[in-house]
């Protein structure tokens, strides 16, 4: 592929990415241990179900505009995914500990690693612009 075509492709990708608005982030986690597994799922949305329900009192154009203005940028959605993912991981391990699926040492090691790893992800993501 020529450099000109690559540049055009990158520009198009950047333009589309900058216009993306994400309205929902979902994170699921499973912790497997000697005594079984534990599953946790979290989802978050910037769009409240009641606001744009079956009869939200908005026209189709107003609904579309509302979704466009309340969505997250791709970067904001990535931050949300990191926050929600970390919480899903921490909670899954708490459940696994409570269910005797993992040992207290495994739990403590996992909690420390999860917080450290997600801290690094956030630092890399939010440090991009600096």
N, C-alpha and C positions, 0 to 999 in steps of 0.2 A: 504494500500500500504506500502511495506517495506521501511525502510530508504534508502536502497541501490537503489531501484527503483526511489524513490523521488530524490535522488542525481543525478542519471543518467538523469532523466527528466529535472531537473533544468540545468544541464550542457548542454544538447541538446538545450534547450530554449535559454540559454545565447549565445551558439555558433551561432545559427540561427539569434538571435537578433543582434549580433555584425557584421554579414555579410549583414544585410538588408541595402539597399540604397533606399531612398525615392526620387522620382523625382518631386512630385507635392503635394502641400498642398492646401486644399480648406476650406474656412470658410464662413458660411452663418449665418445671424442674422435676426431676426424679432422682431420688437418692436410693441407691441399692446397697444392701448390707447382707450380712450373714443370715439374718432372720427375716428377710423379705425386702420390700421396697416401699417408699413413701413418695407420693406424687402431689405437687402443689401447682396451681395455675392462678395467675393474676392477669387482669386486663384493666386498662384504663382508657378513657376516651375524653376528648375535649368537647364532644357533642353529647348533651344530656338526652336520654331517651324521651323524656317528657316534652322537651322543647320542640322536637320535630317528629312527634308521634303521628298516628294516623290522621288526626284532625288537629294539627298544631296551629291552625288559623293563619298559615302563611301560604302564599301562592308558590308555585314551583320555582319561579325565579327568585323569590325571597328566600326559599329554603336553600337553593344552590348558593346564593350570595352569603347566607349565614354560615354554611359549611366552609366556604372559601375563606371567610374572615376569621373563623374560629379554629382552623386547622393549624398544625404545627409545621414549621419548616423541617426539612430533612435533618438538619443539625439538632433542632429542638427535639424531634422524635427520637434521635439517637441518644440524646441525654436522657429522655424519658425511658427509653429501653434499658439503658444502663442502670438507672435508679430502680426501675421495676424488676429488672433481672437480678440485681443484687438482693432486693427484698425477697424475691421468690427463692433464691438460693439459701439465704439465711433462714427463712421460714421452713423450707423443706428440711434443712438440717435440724432445726428445732423439733419438728415433727418426728424425724427419724430418731433423734435422741429420746424423745418422750415415748416412742414405741419400742425402745430397746433394739432398734435396727442397727445403730452405730454406738460406739462406746463414748464416754465423756471425753476421752483424749482425742478421738477422731473428730468429735464435734468441735472441740476447742481449736484444733488444728485447721479444720475446714473454715470456721468463722474468721480466724485471722487471715487465712489465705484469700477468702472471698473479699473481705474488706480491702486488703492490699491490692489484689488484682483489679477490682473495680475502681479503686482509687487511681491506679495507673492508667486504666482506660479513660477515665474522666480527664486526667491531666493531659493525656495525649490529645484527646478530642478538643478540649477547651483551650489548650495551648497552641493549637494550629494557627490561630489568627495573630499570635504575638510574634 
